Amino acid sequence: MKENNKTKTHQTKADNPRVLGIAVQRPEQTDSETEYSLSELKELCKTLGADMVGSIVQKRESASRQTYFGTGKMEEVKIAAKNENVEFIVSDDELTALQIKNIESATGLKVKDRTSIILDIFASHASTKEGKLQVELAMHQYQMPRLMRMWTHLERQRGGIGLKGPGETQLETDKRILTTKIKKLNEELDKIAKSRQQQGKKRIDRFAPLFSLVGYTNAGKSTLLNAISGSDVKMYDGLFTTLDPTARRIELSEGYWCIVSDTVGFIRKLPHSLVKAFHATLESIVQSEVLLIVCDVSDPSFKEQLRAVDKVLTQIKANQHEKIYVFNKIDKGTAVSKELLEATYPGCVFISALEKTNIDALLGKIADIMRRNRVFVNIKLPTNSPLIGEIMSLGKDIKQTWEEGHVEISAELPKNYVNMLKCS
């Protein structure tokens, strides 16, 4: 692929901000990977309400530490931006404060990078207190190394970059303020996480296996949760529309049931600050017994998406969990043959969550896991034992024999509940 020396124009909405995308293609990146990443950046901009009207790529060993692009290429960006009447420059990579400052100086336009766009999307979609706190934390962590850029106007007013004075003092003050805010946010999130853990310990469903829907953003996880639970989780056609985890009790065949949790979608180049800030939310994935890896199998880049998912799972130390690959959106076709997918991902399931195709096959696999995680036991308890109520809620095929002062119960129970009884 030749360098994209001309911007590609697209039909856009008149009231949406027009932006120009820029990207550095490194030697290890293929043309198709770069093109897909830029198309993803365009979707991110669209989710935020902006139209990416074109893009410029420069192939080089690495991005310039000073200006991201080389000087000549940056002049091309300036000309293209003027011709396309854009308001912003958006980078497909995370930029340093110096790079942002120099690009803005060279083009006369505001600059946003991929990370700040994702943060803005997260901020607009967070609805719970915890979600909002997590986004605020990630934003502060992103801002910390970029504070210097906010005070360049003071340097100009004081007569030069090398002059020390109020600007430098204010920068140090702001760093301390930001550090304090980050500390307080972490403390608040820790309290929420501990409270959730305590509430979880009191709930009877803690003994039911937890299945987490995991996958690339916009893979159809919320649609699938609605399909298998009959619930009405809000769905939107866009990236990162689910930030706050949603859990539902799923009724299965033969009287079995389990808990399925919907989680935030992953994406390539997911900012580390977001993974760190959303650690408490992602904890539900870590605590899961089985991960349902939901993938849009109609997307030609589904393999890259699966690699991105695996990368995040490795970051949060959940990559060794048992997995069921759920290949979604088969109503749109499959990027490769089903035979090849079945050979590569044994035990995978092909579904259309939107049209509810083959949902029973997925529920059947979940029910098989439920059976595997249960055991028949005989228990003798005092008639006033609070465990009797729990067993009635958790048990299956229950038989009771009541005698003077005690009751003998035969039931199929979750293995982890039985292990808890043995330890108590």
N, C-alpha and C positions, 0 to 999 in steps of 0.2 A: 504494500500500500504506500502510495506517495504521501508526503506530508499534506495535511489538510490545509492548503494555503488559502482557500476561499471558504467563507462561511456558507453553510447550507441554510437557505431560508425556508421557513415553514409557515403554514397558516396559523395565525395566533389571534387571541382575543384582544380587542382594542384596548380594554381597560386593564389588562395584565401587564406588569413590568416586563420589559424585554431584557434578556440577559445573554451574554456570550460565554460559552464554556471553553476552558483551556485545559490541556492535559499534556504531561510529559510521558512519552512511551519509552520505557527502558528496554535494554537488549533482551531481557528475559520475558518480556511481554509480547504476545502475538498481536497482529493487527486486529483480529476478531475480538480478543480480550479487551483491547483498548476501545474498540467501537462499542462493545457491550457495556463497558464501564461508563462511557459517555452517555449511552442511551439510558442507563440507570440514573445518572446525574440529572438528565432531562426530566425523568419521572419524579425525582426528588424535588426539583424546582417546580414542577407542575403541582405536586402535593402542597407546596408552600404558596401556590398562587402566582407563579411566574412562568413565563414562556422562554425556554432556551431556544433562540432563533438560529443558532449555529455554533460551531466549535472549531478550534484550531489546535492541532497536535504538533508537538516537536519531538522528534526522535533524538535522544541523547543518552549518554551513560548515566547521568543523574541530573536532578533538577539543580539549577543554579541556586546557591545559598543566598545570593543577593536579590535576584529578580525572578527566580523560578525558571523563566525562559531566558534564552540568550538575548542580547541587546537588539539584534536585527529582527528577531522573531517578535519581540515585544513591540517594535514599531509596526509590524504587521497587525498585531492585535489592536493597536490604537486605531489604525486605519479601518479595519473591519468593524470595530465597535462604532466608529463614526458613521460608516456607510449603513450599518444596520440599525442605527439610532437606539442603541442599548443603554440601559441605565446602570447595569451592574456587570462586573466580570466575576464568573464563578469558576473556581478551580476544582478539578477532580481529586486533588490531593489536599491534605491538611497543610496549611501554610504557616510559616513563622511570622512574627510581628514585623521583622525586617522585610520579608518578601511582600507582605501585604502593603506595607508603607511604600515600597519602591514601585510596585505595580500600580498603585493608586497615583503615585507621582508621575509615572510614565504615561498613563492613559487619561488621567483626570476623572476617573470613575471610581465608585465605591467597589470594594472587593469582598467577596465571601468565599469561603472554602467549603469543601464537602462536609467537614465536621460541623461547622457553624450552621449549615443548612439542616443537617440531621437534628441538631440541638433545637433549632427553631420549630421543626416539625414535632419533636417530642414535647416541647413546651405548649404547643397549641392543642395537643391531644391528651395530655395528662389530665385526669379528672379527680382522682382521689388525693387525699393529703399526702400519702406516701409517694405517689407518682410525681406530684408537684415538687416535693422536697428532693427527690432523686434527680429530677431535671435541673433544679436550681443548683444542686451540688455539682453536677456535671458541667454546668455553665461556668461556675466559679473556677473549677479546676482547669477549664479551657482558657479562661480569661487570665489566670495568674501569670503565665509566661509572656502574655501579650500586653501587660500593663504599660510597658515602656512606650508603646505606640500612642497611648492615650495622652502622653505628656509632651509630645514633640512640639506642640504649640507653645508650651512654656519655654522650651529651649530657644525657640525663635524670638520670643519676646525678651529673653534675657541676653540676647546678643550672640548666641552660638552654642553649638553642641557641647563644647568643652567646658563651658562655664558652670560651676557648681552653684547651687543656691536653692531657692524655694521649690523649684520644680523637682529637684532630686529629693528634697525633704518630703514633698507631697507624695511622690512615688513610693517611698519607704512607708509612709503612713498608710497608703492604700493597700500595700502588700500586707501590712499587719491587720488591717480591717478585713481583707479578704481571707486571710489565714484564720482569723477568729470566726468568721462566718462559716467557713468550711468545717471547722472543728464543731461548731454548734449544730450544723446540719447532720454531721455524722452521728453526733450524740442523739439527736431527735430520731434519726432513722434506726439507731440501735434500740431505742426504747420501743419503737413501733414493732420492730422485728421480735423483740423479747415478748411483747404483749401478744403478738400473733402466735408465737410458740406456746405460750401459756394457754391461750384459748384453744389451740389445736390439741393440747394434752387433755382437755376436758371433753372434747368432742368424740363421740363414739366412732365416727367415720375415720378416725386416725388409724384404725386397724384394718381398714380396707386398702388394698393396693392402690397407689396413686399413679395414674398414667398422665404424662404431660405431653401436650401437643407442641412439638418443636419444629421449627422450619424457617425458611427464608421469608422475608416480609412479603405479604400479598400472595402467599401460597394457598390460602383458603382454609386456615386453621379455625377461624371463628365460624365460617360457614359449616365446617365439619362438626364443630361442637354443637351448633344448632341442629344439624341433621341427626346426630346420635342421641341428643338429649331432649329434643323437642322444645328447647328454650328459645329465647329471642335475644341473643347477644347482638348488639348493633354491628352492622357490617357496612363498610364503605370501600369503594374502589380507589385505593390509594396505598401509599407506603406508610407503615407504622401506625395503623389505625387502632391497634390494640397495644396499650402500654400497661394498663393495670390488669394483673392476672385475674382470670375468672374461672372458678371451679364449679362443676356441676356433678350431681349424682346421676349415674347412668344405670338404668335398669337393664339387666341382661336376661338371657333365657335361663330356665330352671331355677328362678328365684335368686340368682346372683346379682350383685350390683358392685359398682366401683366408683371412684372419684376421678374425673378427668379435668385437667387444668389447662386452660389456654394461656399462652405466654407471649411476650413481646417477640416480634419477628426479628430475625438476624439479617445482616447484609454484609457484603464485602466492604472492607475498609471501615468496619464498625469501630468508632472511636473507643480507645481503651478507657477513657474517662467515663463513657457511658456504661461499659461493662462493669467497671468498678462501682459506679454510683448505683447501678441497678442490681447490685449483688444480692441484696435482700430479696428482691422480686425473683431473681433467677434461682434463689435457693430452693424454690419449689421443684425446679428441674433436678437439682442435686439430690433432693429427698425422694424423688420418684423411683419406683421400682422398674418401670418400663417407660421408654421414650417412644412416642409415636412420631416418627420423622415424616412430616407432611411436605410433599414436594410437588410443584407444578411440572408434571412430566411432559406437558405440551411445549414447554419452553426449551429451545435448543441449548440454552446455557444451564440446564438443570444440574449437570455434573459440577460445574463451578459453584453453583449455589449450595450443593451438598457439601463441597469442600469448605465453603465459608461457614456453614453450620457446624461442621466438625471442628473447625478452628476455634469457634467460640465455646463449644462443649469442652474442648481441651483446656481452654483458659479457665473455665469454672470447675474443672476436674469432674466432668460428668460424661466423658467420652467412652468410659468402660461400661456404662449401663446397658442393659438389654434393650434392643431396638427392634421396632417393627417399621419397615419403610412403607409409607402410605403414599402411593403415586396418584395424585389428585388431577382433576380436570381432564380425564380421559375423553370427555365429550368433545374436547378440542383436538383429539388425536394424541399420539405419543411421538416424542422426538426420535426415539429409537424403538426397535421391535420389543414387544413384550417378552419374547423368548430370551433376548439378551439381558433384559432387566431381571428376569427371574433367575437367570444363571449368575448374575453379578450380585443380586440382593435376594438370597434365599428367604422364602417366607414372606415376601412383599405382597402387598394388596393393591389392586387397581380399582380406583373409585372415581365417582364424580359427586362431590359433596353438594354441588348446586342442584343436580338432578337426582340426588340420593340413589345413585347407581352403585350396587355392590356393597352397600353399607352393612348388610347382614353378614357378609363375609368378614368384615373387619370386627364387628361385634362378636362374631364366633371365635375369632382369634383371642380377643380380650377375655371371653368367657373361659377358653381353654387355660389361660394363664391363671384365672381365678380358681379354677379347679385344682390346678397344680399347687396353689398357695394355701390350700385348706386341708384339714385333717379331721377324722372322726375321733371323738373323745368321750369318755364317761366321767362325769364329775359329780361328787357328792358335796352338797352345800347346806348350811343352816337355812331354815325357811325365811329368815330375815336378812339374808345376805343381799347386798346391793348388786352383786355380780349376776344375780338371776335375771334382772332386767336387761343388763348388757348382753347376756347370752341370748335372750329372746330377740334382741335387736340384731345381733350379729350372726346368730346361728341359722342353720338350715337343717331340714329333716330332724326336727327336735322331738324328742320323746322324754316325758317326765313321769317320775314315780314319786308321789308325795307320801311321806311317812311321818310319824311323830317326831317333830323337831328338825327334820331335814328333808331334802329332796334330791333324788338322783336324776341327773340329766344326761341324756345321750344326744349329741349334736355334732354337726360338721361346722367347724369354726376356723377362722384365719389362723395360720401357723404363728404369726407374731403375737396374736392375742393369747394363744395357748402357752407360748413361751413366757409371756408376762405373768400368767397365772402360776406357772411353775416357780417363778422367781419371787412371787409375793407370799 
